[in-house]
Amino acid sequence: MTQPTSKHSANYRLLTLFCVIGLLLLSACRGEETAVLPEQARSTTAIAEMPISVAVPIEQIPTAVAASVIAEADAEYLLLTNIYERVSPSVVSIEVVATALNEVERGSGFIYDRNGHIITNAHVVNQADEIIVTFNDGYVADAQIVGVDVFSDLAVIKVETNAERLIPLVLADSDAVRVGERAIAIGNPFGLSSSLTVGIVSGLGRQLPSATLVDANAIPGFQNPRIIQVDTDINPGNSGGPLLNSQGEVIGVNTAIRTDSGIFQGVGFAVPSNTARRVVPELIENGEVVYSWLGISTDAGEDGFGVAGLAEALELPVNAGVLIRSVSPDSPASEAGLQGGTTERVVRGRRICTGGDIVVAVNGTYVNDMNELLAYLVVNTIPGDTITLLVVRNSETFEIPVALRERPTSATTPACGSEE
């Protein structure tokens, strides 16, 4: 092997040294470039396109919360699921064929007893020529009307089927319901069967002119009292279905909404279960309901124009009760000697009839307004009963017995200050 000369060897060694230095510099440059690239990748590459190990370090991924925490958070949903599974077999879909109207109406209902009686709304079946009931399991049966009551907007229909399919729901005491309590609706909105919605009771003691809403020819002036207001979603098709409490008991029958658009806007109404307790057995027995009639009228008490809101302005001797505006001629109230108002006064821009008797209690039960008086008469009395009213007249307080009669087929409301 030929060896290089010493001069060439020196040059060779020098060249080799330069090469080594160059390689070291190149390696350093490459190392610096390699160190920079991950930063560049993090700033220009979407995290979703990067490996998890780069985008989210393993040590930063949280562990699942404890099972006890999840169970506590899901407790309400477990309750709702349980109520739905227990109650939905008792809720039915109702399809109504009304030949006169050339249309098909849909609503809801729920089983009242094992004899096949089903509660629904009067406005759902009022003009029915044919009623078809579909159960939760898909079973279909024809139904017949047992009775309709337009004043409460309640009706009873009946199906013939196996008793095992007829699972009645429990009617709760609607007088025990309080604002803020859970309110659960199960029904068939827009034909979507077995739908559950949930909200709260948002108001109590509302009144609805149910009779005239159901039948334009009904006697005007008679209100449906103690209506429950809810923010639970109630839409077309929910009518007649149950409104439930947290125990799965019926506190009301979903009946109406207040809306400007035709769909739910946050205010729904239900007929209280205690009204159903009063009305349904009579519908089953007689096909109709007969109500007691007292024969008094009062100014609307909403917006601060009840006795409580007028007590100071009118210098009334009490701050709760029913200020009688007028007494109907030939009525039980007229025969008992109750007196209506004599003059009108303007209070906060509204004409109020003053000078009439103030009813503060009925049969020992104190009433705050007309809604409570009417509710007492609807639920607790029948025509022929004699009630005792506690009345304040000027500065005197005394009791007046009144023999109630059946509501007339027409009613007259005299003007303020008119004489019989």
Secondary structure, 3 states (H helix, E strand, C coil): CCCCCHHHHHHHHHHHHHHHHHHHHHHHHHHHHHHHHHHHHHHHCCHHHCCHHHHCCHHHCCCCCCHHHHHHHCHHHHHHHHHHHHHHHHEEEEEEEECCCCEEEEEEEEECCCCCEEEECHHHHCCCCEEEEECCCCCEEEEEEEEEECCCCEEEEEECCCHHHCCCCCECCHHHCCCCCEEEEEECHHHCCCEEEEEEEEEEEEEECHHHHHCCCCCCCCCEEEEEEECCCCCCCCCCCEEECCCCCEEEEEEEECCCCCCCCCCEEEEEHHHHHHHHHHHHHHCCCCCEECCEECCCCHHHCCHHHHHHHHCCCCCCCEECCEECCCCHHHHHCCCCCCEEEEECCEEEEECCCEEEEECCEECCCHHHHHHHHHHHCCCCCEEEEEEEECCEEEEEEEECEECCCCCCCCCCCCCC
